[in-house]
């Protein structure tokens, strides 16, 4: 493998104020470390390692002499102070055409997913690559460090993975979009891979979830979490075949892969398609009018409450606004917020549950034409945490930028994950781009705060 010709430098961001949460001054000197290069980079995740280090995962564009594939996996290890670990960077060519997500299991192994071009009639397949904690290839995974899963469900057989999670046994659950035989029809595809070697779990197999709102249409999944009972909770979208509008969807499967009939048993609130229940539900942000919704990330707390985060396009101005909603363990919606109220454009990229602090934390981008990164906090009931930062409603978010001529990249189909380390510190992955160029830079940031919470999960 060739090491990308890049330089790790600190970019001094403009933080608007020193409020309840700040960019950690003990991480990279100013709370963030950024990789800049002549090669286009895109942040995927900043992952907390078991020894206190963090690993930046990012995509590296095809470049002669560096990445011979359409895209390669970039990995850079930082120590607990945000400094690059000597010899801790590598570029991995893994036969992927795009990188979608990355996560770390309890053993410190990193799994990266994306679609792989398998050729012939197989089209795109779910691709997965696993690295050991030292960032070397885990050759026990699929025999050479990677796996390809073909659902083979029809038409072009194009299967695109978008979300992954680990269960209590470190098995890997991957969800995404799977083409079906009928033109314009796709379903949610779910597969579970064994912790030991990445083979498909024979007790689970390949599962399909279809909503087919008002007729066969496009269903897909973009996020997945596994709750404390081992249930698999999937967030996605479905296109209404009559209106062509996107509706958010939630599915909960048992650990065995069957619909969890206790989720929206018989019916559930705010559901424009009453036929979706007993393990599934649809949802709309705001009012039920002509708009489309997208789920980009989701989280579940210790009590099984679910939070979905993403965006909605609605209203007479047809602007994209951030949207977030909470559901109890039975699938009933209990709270919702639409729009950060900071500018005309906003979207959530990631959301995570901080069980120790009894809150949810979300990250994303806001503003037009200059977009800022933001991190926003909610309590266990999804009420804004006042004074958490310096922007948005009740100063519940911290916003920061990269200085003149740069902006946060919001690329649909690639939403950087938000993680929380063992000390409750949010870890952000952000892509910044200079105006007028197509070259992105990968950023890792760590936040610290002194806000304490007394509310209990319910």
C-alpha beads as a LAMMPS data file, in Angstrom:
LAMMPS data file: protein, C-alpha beads

458 atoms
457 bonds

1 atom types
1 bond types

-500.0 500.0 xlo xhi
-500.0 500.0 ylo yhi
-500.0 500.0 zlo zhi

Masses

1 110.0

Atoms # bond

1 1 1 0.000 0.000 0.000
2 1 1 1.135 3.537 -0.714
3 1 1 0.857 6.187 1.974
4 1 1 -1.093 9.187 0.730
5 1 1 1.079 12.242 0.225
6 1 1 -0.701 14.414 2.730
7 1 1 0.175 16.528 5.725
8 1 1 -1.520 16.452 9.099
9 1 1 -1.971 20.032 10.212
10 1 1 -4.161 21.907 12.611
11 1 1 -6.795 24.169 11.120
12 1 1 -7.777 26.946 13.500
13 1 1 -11.541 27.143 13.430
14 1 1 -13.647 30.076 14.456
15 1 1 -15.666 28.976 17.477
16 1 1 -18.352 31.532 18.189
17 1 1 -18.093 31.447 21.996
18 1 1 -16.940 29.502 25.017
19 1 1 -20.208 28.086 26.305
20 1 1 -21.369 24.802 27.882
21 1 1 -19.485 22.748 25.324
22 1 1 -16.212 23.607 23.607
23 1 1 -13.796 22.106 21.158
24 1 1 -11.453 20.156 23.413
25 1 1 -8.226 22.203 23.753
26 1 1 -6.382 19.002 24.682
27 1 1 -7.183 17.394 21.340
28 1 1 -4.976 18.548 18.493
29 1 1 -4.275 21.794 20.324
30 1 1 -7.508 23.447 19.183
31 1 1 -9.979 20.589 19.457
32 1 1 -9.534 19.230 15.953
33 1 1 -7.079 17.667 13.541
34 1 1 -7.491 17.826 9.810
35 1 1 -5.879 15.973 6.923
36 1 1 -5.347 18.159 3.887
37 1 1 -4.135 16.848 0.550
38 1 1 -4.224 17.454 -3.170
39 1 1 -6.384 14.314 -3.254
40 1 1 -10.118 14.581 -2.590
41 1 1 -10.934 13.162 0.860
42 1 1 -14.302 12.613 2.548
43 1 1 -14.752 11.921 6.255
44 1 1 -16.595 8.740 7.221
45 1 1 -16.121 8.416 11.001
46 1 1 -13.901 9.310 13.941
47 1 1 -13.786 6.148 16.039
48 1 1 -12.806 5.797 19.725
49 1 1 -10.198 3.056 20.201
50 1 1 -9.994 0.878 23.355
51 1 1 -6.637 2.388 24.403
52 1 1 -7.886 5.993 24.266
53 1 1 -6.624 6.715 20.752
54 1 1 -8.992 7.608 17.927
55 1 1 -8.951 6.469 14.316
56 1 1 -10.047 8.693 11.452
57 1 1 -11.742 6.790 8.629
58 1 1 -12.124 8.599 5.316
59 1 1 -12.479 7.882 1.613
60 1 1 -9.623 8.616 -0.771
61 1 1 -10.482 9.404 -4.390
62 1 1 -8.916 7.479 -7.258
63 1 1 -5.429 8.862 -7.832
64 1 1 -2.653 7.323 -9.916
65 1 1 0.102 5.989 -7.703
66 1 1 -1.996 6.264 -4.542
67 1 1 -5.412 4.661 -5.071
68 1 1 -5.992 2.481 -8.106
69 1 1 -9.625 1.690 -7.241
70 1 1 -12.571 4.035 -7.786
71 1 1 -12.177 4.845 -4.094
72 1 1 -9.898 3.616 -1.299
73 1 1 -10.192 3.453 2.487
74 1 1 -8.032 5.924 4.394
75 1 1 -7.127 5.238 8.032
76 1 1 -5.187 7.557 10.343
77 1 1 -4.536 6.823 14.019
78 1 1 -4.380 9.757 16.441
79 1 1 -3.313 9.497 20.054
80 1 1 -5.489 10.732 22.901
81 1 1 -4.185 14.264 22.392
82 1 1 -5.125 14.301 18.715
83 1 1 -1.577 13.945 17.384
84 1 1 -0.788 11.559 14.532
85 1 1 0.696 8.263 15.706
86 1 1 3.948 7.555 13.812
87 1 1 3.329 4.887 11.186
88 1 1 -0.385 4.947 11.993
89 1 1 -1.748 5.895 8.556
90 1 1 -2.531 3.715 5.581
91 1 1 -4.520 3.589 2.348
92 1 1 -6.413 0.376 1.579
93 1 1 -7.641 -0.632 -1.871
94 1 1 -10.600 -2.950 -1.213
95 1 1 -12.398 -3.152 -4.596
96 1 1 -15.088 -0.719 -3.424
97 1 1 -16.740 1.814 -5.710
98 1 1 -17.908 3.966 -2.791
99 1 1 -17.438 3.981 0.974
100 1 1 -20.604 4.447 3.007
101 1 1 -20.007 3.886 6.728
102 1 1 -17.576 2.638 9.366
103 1 1 -17.905 1.429 12.956
104 1 1 -15.799 -0.175 15.667
105 1 1 -16.657 -3.284 17.688
106 1 1 -15.903 -3.975 21.352
107 1 1 -12.614 -5.648 20.419
108 1 1 -11.331 -2.551 18.649
109 1 1 -11.805 -3.984 15.147
110 1 1 -12.957 -1.525 12.504
111 1 1 -15.503 -2.491 9.854
112 1 1 -15.958 -0.346 6.740
113 1 1 -18.808 -0.923 4.281
114 1 1 -19.552 0.184 0.734
115 1 1 -20.679 -1.235 -2.564
116 1 1 -18.391 -3.439 -4.595
117 1 1 -18.689 -3.939 -8.350
118 1 1 -18.840 -7.693 -8.758
119 1 1 -19.313 -7.718 -12.537
120 1 1 -21.536 -9.773 -14.818
121 1 1 -25.152 -10.090 -13.713
122 1 1 -24.363 -9.502 -10.045
123 1 1 -24.179 -5.707 -10.301
124 1 1 -23.209 -3.991 -7.049
125 1 1 -22.932 -6.070 -3.874
126 1 1 -22.687 -5.209 -0.199
127 1 1 -18.971 -4.977 0.523
128 1 1 -17.386 -5.155 3.968
129 1 1 -13.765 -4.826 5.088
130 1 1 -12.435 -5.439 8.605
131 1 1 -9.239 -4.137 10.183
132 1 1 -7.599 -5.233 13.407
133 1 1 -7.090 -2.711 16.218
134 1 1 -3.579 -2.022 14.875
135 1 1 -5.163 -1.125 11.483
136 1 1 -3.749 -4.213 9.751
137 1 1 -5.991 -6.328 7.529
138 1 1 -8.054 -8.866 9.475
139 1 1 -7.350 -11.770 7.130
140 1 1 -9.649 -14.049 9.102
141 1 1 -12.562 -11.945 7.881
142 1 1 -13.784 -13.445 4.617
143 1 1 -10.436 -15.179 4.176
144 1 1 -8.597 -12.052 3.027
145 1 1 -10.038 -9.215 5.081
146 1 1 -13.150 -8.537 3.004
147 1 1 -16.557 -9.967 2.106
148 1 1 -19.097 -9.361 -0.678
149 1 1 -22.784 -10.179 -0.171
150 1 1 -25.011 -10.659 -3.200
151 1 1 -28.746 -10.590 -2.523
152 1 1 -29.463 -11.546 -6.141
153 1 1 -33.049 -10.318 -5.884
154 1 1 -33.571 -9.272 -9.499
155 1 1 -33.170 -6.696 -12.251
156 1 1 -29.606 -5.322 -12.200
157 1 1 -28.975 -6.987 -8.832
158 1 1 -27.595 -3.701 -7.526
159 1 1 -27.307 -3.861 -3.734
160 1 1 -26.055 -0.799 -1.837
161 1 1 -25.145 -0.991 1.882
162 1 1 -25.656 2.195 3.901
163 1 1 -25.686 1.328 7.597
164 1 1 -24.066 -1.123 10.017
165 1 1 -24.163 -1.979 13.699
166 1 1 -22.877 -4.664 16.054
167 1 1 -24.949 -6.882 18.304
168 1 1 -23.907 -7.970 21.798
169 1 1 -21.824 -10.801 20.333
170 1 1 -19.968 -8.507 17.907
171 1 1 -21.853 -9.962 14.946
172 1 1 -22.243 -7.390 12.169
173 1 1 -25.658 -6.236 10.939
174 1 1 -25.650 -4.440 7.574
175 1 1 -28.655 -2.735 5.965
176 1 1 -29.207 -0.949 2.667
177 1 1 -31.087 -0.957 -0.638
178 1 1 -31.656 -4.094 -2.703
179 1 1 -33.093 -4.099 -6.223
180 1 1 -36.060 -6.381 -6.947
181 1 1 -37.353 -7.789 -10.221
182 1 1 -40.035 -5.171 -10.947
183 1 1 -38.807 -1.954 -12.548
184 1 1 -38.646 0.816 -9.927
185 1 1 -38.944 -1.628 -7.020
186 1 1 -36.337 -2.035 -4.288
187 1 1 -36.527 -3.290 -0.712
188 1 1 -34.569 -2.976 2.485
189 1 1 -31.927 -5.680 2.593
190 1 1 -30.696 -6.929 5.979
191 1 1 -27.873 -9.387 6.595
192 1 1 -25.992 -10.505 9.708
193 1 1 -22.365 -11.597 9.490
194 1 1 -20.703 -13.797 12.060
195 1 1 -18.168 -12.213 14.403
196 1 1 -15.543 -14.879 13.779
197 1 1 -15.040 -14.891 10.006
198 1 1 -17.682 -12.604 8.472
199 1 1 -19.715 -15.430 6.956
200 1 1 -23.488 -14.979 6.673
201 1 1 -25.200 -16.128 9.872
202 1 1 -27.149 -19.236 8.749
203 1 1 -29.759 -18.672 11.475
204 1 1 -30.509 -15.218 10.073
205 1 1 -29.690 -15.326 6.375
206 1 1 -30.673 -12.456 4.097
207 1 1 -33.841 -10.622 5.042
208 1 1 -36.050 -8.299 3.019
209 1 1 -38.344 -5.562 4.347
210 1 1 -40.874 -3.990 1.988
211 1 1 -43.252 -1.095 2.584
212 1 1 -44.466 -0.605 -1.025
213 1 1 -46.503 2.494 -0.194
214 1 1 -49.436 2.684 -2.620
215 1 1 -47.848 0.012 -4.811
216 1 1 -44.403 -1.430 -5.545
217 1 1 -41.775 1.245 -5.098
218 1 1 -38.354 2.052 -3.762
219 1 1 -37.694 1.148 -0.140
220 1 1 -34.266 1.474 1.429
221 1 1 -32.444 1.632 4.745
222 1 1 -29.830 4.188 5.769
223 1 1 -29.258 3.423 9.461
224 1 1 -29.421 0.560 11.940
225 1 1 -28.921 0.107 15.690
226 1 1 -29.168 -2.922 17.970
227 1 1 -30.927 -2.281 21.279
228 1 1 -30.172 -3.761 24.687
229 1 1 -32.495 -6.703 24.050
230 1 1 -30.782 -7.616 20.798
231 1 1 -33.612 -6.264 18.635
232 1 1 -32.524 -4.752 15.305
233 1 1 -33.972 -1.273 14.669
234 1 1 -33.747 -0.019 11.076
235 1 1 -34.298 3.506 9.797
236 1 1 -34.949 4.237 6.146
237 1 1 -37.213 5.778 3.554
238 1 1 -39.930 4.636 1.201
239 1 1 -41.216 6.412 -1.891
240 1 1 -44.966 6.848 -2.100
241 1 1 -45.803 5.370 -5.517
242 1 1 -48.646 7.874 -6.003
243 1 1 -47.002 11.130 -4.909
244 1 1 -43.271 10.298 -5.333
245 1 1 -42.687 11.757 -1.857
246 1 1 -40.195 10.192 0.536
247 1 1 -41.552 8.939 3.865
248 1 1 -39.401 7.967 6.816
249 1 1 -39.717 4.338 7.893
250 1 1 -38.858 2.406 11.030
251 1 1 -38.600 -1.362 11.344
252 1 1 -37.804 -3.464 14.381
253 1 1 -36.761 -7.075 13.993
254 1 1 -36.175 -9.602 16.723
255 1 1 -32.684 -11.025 17.126
256 1 1 -33.924 -13.947 15.035
257 1 1 -34.812 -11.611 12.152
258 1 1 -38.604 -11.678 12.458
259 1 1 -40.848 -8.635 12.739
260 1 1 -41.126 -7.570 16.387
261 1 1 -44.898 -7.576 16.765
262 1 1 -44.719 -5.479 19.939
263 1 1 -43.464 -2.517 17.880
264 1 1 -46.493 -0.498 16.737
265 1 1 -48.728 -3.396 17.711
266 1 1 -51.952 -3.015 15.714
267 1 1 -51.307 0.658 14.902
268 1 1 -49.097 3.637 15.751
269 1 1 -49.474 7.413 15.816
270 1 1 -48.623 9.862 13.014
271 1 1 -48.653 7.052 10.462
272 1 1 -50.066 8.014 7.033
273 1 1 -50.089 4.343 5.987
274 1 1 -52.114 2.405 8.603
275 1 1 -51.175 -0.905 6.983
276 1 1 -47.598 -0.470 8.259
277 1 1 -47.576 -1.803 11.825
278 1 1 -46.652 -4.899 13.862
279 1 1 -42.918 -4.417 13.501
280 1 1 -42.975 -1.557 10.991
281 1 1 -44.168 2.018 10.756
282 1 1 -43.969 5.045 8.487
283 1 1 -43.568 8.604 9.685
284 1 1 -43.660 12.178 8.434
285 1 1 -41.839 15.164 9.892
286 1 1 -43.985 18.239 10.521
287 1 1 -47.405 18.308 8.904
288 1 1 -48.696 15.753 6.426
289 1 1 -48.378 17.862 3.307
290 1 1 -46.382 17.727 0.099
291 1 1 -42.855 17.161 1.362
292 1 1 -40.152 14.511 1.538
293 1 1 -38.199 13.228 4.535
294 1 1 -34.797 11.567 4.911
295 1 1 -33.327 9.610 7.837
296 1 1 -29.544 9.865 7.973
297 1 1 -28.841 8.403 11.430
298 1 1 -30.502 6.903 14.471
299 1 1 -29.796 6.030 18.095
300 1 1 -31.383 3.993 20.865
301 1 1 -31.003 4.583 24.604
302 1 1 -30.787 2.106 27.473
303 1 1 -34.587 2.033 27.828
304 1 1 -35.185 1.274 24.157
305 1 1 -36.303 4.780 23.182
306 1 1 -35.413 5.537 19.563
307 1 1 -34.280 8.803 17.993
308 1 1 -34.151 9.339 14.246
309 1 1 -32.323 12.299 12.709
310 1 1 -32.189 13.649 9.183
311 1 1 -33.968 16.354 7.235
312 1 1 -37.186 17.361 5.544
313 1 1 -37.903 19.412 2.445
314 1 1 -41.206 21.208 2.924
315 1 1 -43.005 24.509 2.925
316 1 1 -43.472 27.088 0.185
317 1 1 -39.709 27.768 0.016
318 1 1 -38.853 24.067 -0.479
319 1 1 -35.772 24.385 1.694
320 1 1 -34.039 21.511 3.449
321 1 1 -34.405 21.662 7.216
322 1 1 -32.971 19.483 9.937
323 1 1 -35.495 17.160 11.565
324 1 1 -35.297 14.879 14.582
325 1 1 -37.897 12.774 16.395
326 1 1 -38.124 10.463 19.415
327 1 1 -40.153 7.255 19.702
328 1 1 -40.748 5.159 22.772
329 1 1 -39.955 1.455 22.892
330 1 1 -43.475 0.663 21.597
331 1 1 -42.936 2.738 18.448
332 1 1 -45.079 5.721 19.437
333 1 1 -43.725 9.172 18.564
334 1 1 -43.245 11.304 21.687
335 1 1 -41.334 14.400 20.488
336 1 1 -40.187 16.116 17.315
337 1 1 -38.168 19.169 16.260
338 1 1 -37.867 20.555 12.745
339 1 1 -35.276 23.159 11.685
340 1 1 -32.313 24.458 13.668
341 1 1 -33.587 28.026 13.169
342 1 1 -30.064 29.190 12.373
343 1 1 -30.329 29.572 8.607
344 1 1 -32.163 28.486 5.480
345 1 1 -30.386 25.126 5.189
346 1 1 -29.741 22.512 7.863
347 1 1 -29.396 18.744 8.096
348 1 1 -28.449 16.233 10.743
349 1 1 -25.634 13.877 9.759
350 1 1 -25.366 11.794 12.927
351 1 1 -26.986 11.153 16.287
352 1 1 -25.817 9.168 19.309
353 1 1 -27.125 8.249 22.736
354 1 1 -24.981 9.279 25.681
355 1 1 -26.440 6.896 28.246
356 1 1 -24.156 8.033 31.055
357 1 1 -25.282 11.659 30.706
358 1 1 -28.863 10.662 29.855
359 1 1 -29.046 12.674 26.673
360 1 1 -28.913 12.497 22.900
361 1 1 -26.324 14.371 20.869
362 1 1 -26.702 15.164 17.161
363 1 1 -24.328 16.634 14.585
364 1 1 -24.742 18.094 11.138
365 1 1 -24.366 21.099 8.873
366 1 1 -26.259 24.377 8.678
367 1 1 -26.157 27.609 6.718
368 1 1 -26.162 28.762 3.108
369 1 1 -24.028 29.457 1.164
370 1 1 -21.369 29.104 3.893
371 1 1 -22.162 25.978 5.871
372 1 1 -21.135 25.475 9.471
373 1 1 -20.641 22.261 11.404
374 1 1 -22.779 21.954 14.518
375 1 1 -23.291 19.686 17.513
376 1 1 -26.591 19.879 19.382
377 1 1 -27.728 18.315 22.667
378 1 1 -31.130 17.055 23.807
379 1 1 -32.172 15.554 27.107
380 1 1 -33.591 12.040 27.411
381 1 1 -37.042 13.261 26.322
382 1 1 -35.579 15.128 23.318
383 1 1 -35.966 18.597 24.810
384 1 1 -33.256 21.122 23.935
385 1 1 -30.386 21.405 26.414
386 1 1 -30.201 25.153 26.982
387 1 1 -26.732 26.663 27.092
388 1 1 -25.030 23.614 25.588
389 1 1 -23.448 25.834 22.937
390 1 1 -23.737 29.201 21.239
391 1 1 -26.237 28.821 18.397
392 1 1 -29.668 27.420 17.500
393 1 1 -32.697 27.367 19.791
394 1 1 -31.817 28.159 23.423
395 1 1 -28.135 28.018 22.493
396 1 1 -28.549 24.243 22.376
397 1 1 -25.845 23.774 19.706
398 1 1 -22.223 24.676 19.138
399 1 1 -21.504 25.919 15.606
400 1 1 -18.052 26.342 14.074
401 1 1 -16.513 26.955 10.682
402 1 1 -13.168 26.573 8.899
403 1 1 -12.559 30.215 8.151
404 1 1 -13.033 32.192 4.936
405 1 1 -13.527 30.233 1.742
406 1 1 -14.428 26.889 3.275
407 1 1 -17.673 25.072 4.012
408 1 1 -18.955 21.788 5.388
409 1 1 -19.809 19.229 2.722
410 1 1 -23.245 17.550 2.876
411 1 1 -23.108 14.808 0.271
412 1 1 -26.284 12.750 0.059
413 1 1 -25.448 9.091 0.427
414 1 1 -22.531 9.891 2.739
415 1 1 -23.288 11.202 6.200
416 1 1 -20.344 11.159 8.644
417 1 1 -21.071 9.315 11.865
418 1 1 -21.125 10.855 15.339
419 1 1 -19.515 8.776 18.097
420 1 1 -19.151 9.247 21.846
421 1 1 -16.074 7.991 23.667
422 1 1 -15.939 6.323 27.085
423 1 1 -15.695 9.740 28.772
424 1 1 -18.848 11.044 27.080
425 1 1 -16.957 13.276 24.652
426 1 1 -18.538 13.626 21.183
427 1 1 -16.213 12.665 18.314
428 1 1 -17.036 14.304 14.992
429 1 1 -16.054 13.439 11.460
430 1 1 -16.461 16.418 9.136
431 1 1 -15.543 17.086 5.522
432 1 1 -14.558 20.654 4.687
433 1 1 -14.016 21.929 1.172
434 1 1 -12.518 25.139 -0.146
435 1 1 -14.925 27.188 -2.223
436 1 1 -14.426 26.754 -5.944
437 1 1 -12.594 23.428 -5.616
438 1 1 -13.655 19.794 -5.557
439 1 1 -11.003 18.768 -3.051
440 1 1 -12.220 17.854 0.408
441 1 1 -10.300 17.631 3.674
442 1 1 -11.042 15.143 6.458
443 1 1 -11.447 16.542 9.958
444 1 1 -11.633 14.896 13.377
445 1 1 -12.935 16.948 16.306
446 1 1 -13.527 16.225 19.982
447 1 1 -15.784 18.210 22.299
448 1 1 -15.850 18.525 26.067
449 1 1 -18.494 20.016 28.341
450 1 1 -19.397 20.292 32.009
451 1 1 -23.180 19.998 31.713
452 1 1 -24.659 17.458 34.109
453 1 1 -28.078 15.896 33.734
454 1 1 -30.385 14.540 36.399
455 1 1 -33.317 13.353 34.279
456 1 1 -33.801 9.613 34.088
457 1 1 -34.657 7.720 30.947
458 1 1 -38.256 6.674 30.922

Bonds

1 1 1 2
2 1 2 3
3 1 3 4
4 1 4 5
5 1 5 6
6 1 6 7
7 1 7 8
8 1 8 9
9 1 9 10
10 1 10 11
11 1 11 12
12 1 12 13
13 1 13 14
14 1 14 15
15 1 15 16
16 1 16 17
17 1 17 18
18 1 18 19
19 1 19 20
20 1 20 21
21 1 21 22
22 1 22 23
23 1 23 24
24 1 24 25
25 1 25 26
26 1 26 27
27 1 27 28
28 1 28 29
29 1 29 30
30 1 30 31
31 1 31 32
32 1 32 33
33 1 33 34
34 1 34 35
35 1 35 36
36 1 36 37
37 1 37 38
38 1 38 39
39 1 39 40
40 1 40 41
41 1 41 42
42 1 42 43
43 1 43 44
44 1 44 45
45 1 45 46
46 1 46 47
47 1 47 48
48 1 48 49
49 1 49 50
50 1 50 51
51 1 51 52
52 1 52 53
53 1 53 54
54 1 54 55
55 1 55 56
56 1 56 57
57 1 57 58
58 1 58 59
59 1 59 60
60 1 60 61
61 1 61 62
62 1 62 63
63 1 63 64
64 1 64 65
65 1 65 66
66 1 66 67
67 1 67 68
68 1 68 69
69 1 69 70
70 1 70 71
71 1 71 72
72 1 72 73
73 1 73 74
74 1 74 75
75 1 75 76
76 1 76 77
77 1 77 78
78 1 78 79
79 1 79 80
80 1 80 81
81 1 81 82
82 1 82 83
83 1 83 84
84 1 84 85
85 1 85 86
86 1 86 87
87 1 87 88
88 1 88 89
89 1 89 90
90 1 90 91
91 1 91 92
92 1 92 93
93 1 93 94
94 1 94 95
95 1 95 96
96 1 96 97
97 1 97 98
98 1 98 99
99 1 99 100
100 1 100 101
101 1 101 102
102 1 102 103
103 1 103 104
104 1 104 105
105 1 105 106
106 1 106 107
107 1 107 108
108 1 108 109
109 1 109 110
110 1 110 111
111 1 111 112
112 1 112 113
113 1 113 114
114 1 114 115
115 1 115 116
116 1 116 117
117 1 117 118
118 1 118 119
119 1 119 120
120 1 120 121
121 1 121 122
122 1 122 123
123 1 123 124
124 1 124 125
125 1 125 126
126 1 126 127
127 1 127 128
128 1 128 129
129 1 129 130
130 1 130 131
131 1 131 132
132 1 132 133
133 1 133 134
134 1 134 135
135 1 135 136
136 1 136 137
137 1 137 138
138 1 138 139
139 1 139 140
140 1 140 141
141 1 141 142
142 1 142 143
143 1 143 144
144 1 144 145
145 1 145 146
146 1 146 147
147 1 147 148
148 1 148 149
149 1 149 150
150 1 150 151
151 1 151 152
152 1 152 153
153 1 153 154
154 1 154 155
155 1 155 156
156 1 156 157
157 1 157 158
158 1 158 159
159 1 159 160
160 1 160 161
161 1 161 162
162 1 162 163
163 1 163 164
164 1 164 165
165 1 165 166
166 1 166 167
167 1 167 168
168 1 168 169
169 1 169 170
170 1 170 171
171 1 171 172
172 1 172 173
173 1 173 174
174 1 174 175
175 1 175 176
176 1 176 177
177 1 177 178
178 1 178 179
179 1 179 180
180 1 180 181
181 1 181 182
182 1 182 183
183 1 183 184
184 1 184 185
185 1 185 186
186 1 186 187
187 1 187 188
188 1 188 189
189 1 189 190
190 1 190 191
191 1 191 192
192 1 192 193
193 1 193 194
194 1 194 195
195 1 195 196
196 1 196 197
197 1 197 198
198 1 198 199
199 1 199 200
200 1 200 201
201 1 201 202
202 1 202 203
203 1 203 204
204 1 204 205
205 1 205 206
206 1 206 207
207 1 207 208
208 1 208 209
209 1 209 210
210 1 210 211
211 1 211 212
212 1 212 213
213 1 213 214
214 1 214 215
215 1 215 216
216 1 216 217
217 1 217 218
218 1 218 219
219 1 219 220
220 1 220 221
221 1 221 222
222 1 222 223
223 1 223 224
224 1 224 225
225 1 225 226
226 1 226 227
227 1 227 228
228 1 228 229
229 1 229 230
230 1 230 231
231 1 231 232
232 1 232 233
233 1 233 234
234 1 234 235
235 1 235 236
236 1 236 237
237 1 237 238
238 1 238 239
239 1 239 240
240 1 240 241
241 1 241 242
242 1 242 243
243 1 243 244
244 1 244 245
245 1 245 246
246 1 246 247
247 1 247 248
248 1 248 249
249 1 249 250
250 1 250 251
251 1 251 252
252 1 252 253
253 1 253 254
254 1 254 255
255 1 255 256
256 1 256 257
257 1 257 258
258 1 258 259
259 1 259 260
260 1 260 261
261 1 261 262
262 1 262 263
263 1 263 264
264 1 264 265
265 1 265 266
266 1 266 267
267 1 267 268
268 1 268 269
269 1 269 270
270 1 270 271
271 1 271 272
272 1 272 273
273 1 273 274
274 1 274 275
275 1 275 276
276 1 276 277
277 1 277 278
278 1 278 279
279 1 279 280
280 1 280 281
281 1 281 282
282 1 282 283
283 1 283 284
284 1 284 285
285 1 285 286
286 1 286 287
287 1 287 288
288 1 288 289
289 1 289 290
290 1 290 291
291 1 291 292
292 1 292 293
293 1 293 294
294 1 294 295
295 1 295 296
296 1 296 297
297 1 297 298
298 1 298 299
299 1 299 300
300 1 300 301
301 1 301 302
302 1 302 303
303 1 303 304
304 1 304 305
305 1 305 306
306 1 306 307
307 1 307 308
308 1 308 309
309 1 309 310
310 1 310 311
311 1 311 312
312 1 312 313
313 1 313 314
314 1 314 315
315 1 315 316
316 1 316 317
317 1 317 318
318 1 318 319
319 1 319 320
320 1 320 321
321 1 321 322
322 1 322 323
323 1 323 324
324 1 324 325
325 1 325 326
326 1 326 327
327 1 327 328
328 1 328 329
329 1 329 330
330 1 330 331
331 1 331 332
332 1 332 333
333 1 333 334
334 1 334 335
335 1 335 336
336 1 336 337
337 1 337 338
338 1 338 339
339 1 339 340
340 1 340 341
341 1 341 342
342 1 342 343
343 1 343 344
344 1 344 345
345 1 345 346
346 1 346 347
347 1 347 348
348 1 348 349
349 1 349 350
350 1 350 351
351 1 351 352
352 1 352 353
353 1 353 354
354 1 354 355
355 1 355 356
356 1 356 357
357 1 357 358
358 1 358 359
359 1 359 360
360 1 360 361
361 1 361 362
362 1 362 363
363 1 363 364
364 1 364 365
365 1 365 366
366 1 366 367
367 1 367 368
368 1 368 369
369 1 369 370
370 1 370 371
371 1 371 372
372 1 372 373
373 1 373 374
374 1 374 375
375 1 375 376
376 1 376 377
377 1 377 378
378 1 378 379
379 1 379 380
380 1 380 381
381 1 381 382
382 1 382 383
383 1 383 384
384 1 384 385
385 1 385 386
386 1 386 387
387 1 387 388
388 1 388 389
389 1 389 390
390 1 390 391
391 1 391 392
392 1 392 393
393 1 393 394
394 1 394 395
395 1 395 396
396 1 396 397
397 1 397 398
398 1 398 399
399 1 399 400
400 1 400 401
401 1 401 402
402 1 402 403
403 1 403 404
404 1 404 405
405 1 405 406
406 1 406 407
407 1 407 408
408 1 408 409
409 1 409 410
410 1 410 411
411 1 411 412
412 1 412 413
413 1 413 414
414 1 414 415
415 1 415 416
416 1 416 417
417 1 417 418
418 1 418 419
419 1 419 420
420 1 420 421
421 1 421 422
422 1 422 423
423 1 423 424
424 1 424 425
425 1 425 426
426 1 426 427
427 1 427 428
428 1 428 429
429 1 429 430
430 1 430 431
431 1 431 432
432 1 432 433
433 1 433 434
434 1 434 435
435 1 435 436
436 1 436 437
437 1 437 438
438 1 438 439
439 1 439 440
440 1 440 441
441 1 441 442
442 1 442 443
443 1 443 444
444 1 444 445
445 1 445 446
446 1 446 447
447 1 447 448
448 1 448 449
449 1 449 450
450 1 450 451
451 1 451 452
452 1 452 453
453 1 453 454
454 1 454 455
455 1 455 456
456 1 456 457
457 1 457 458
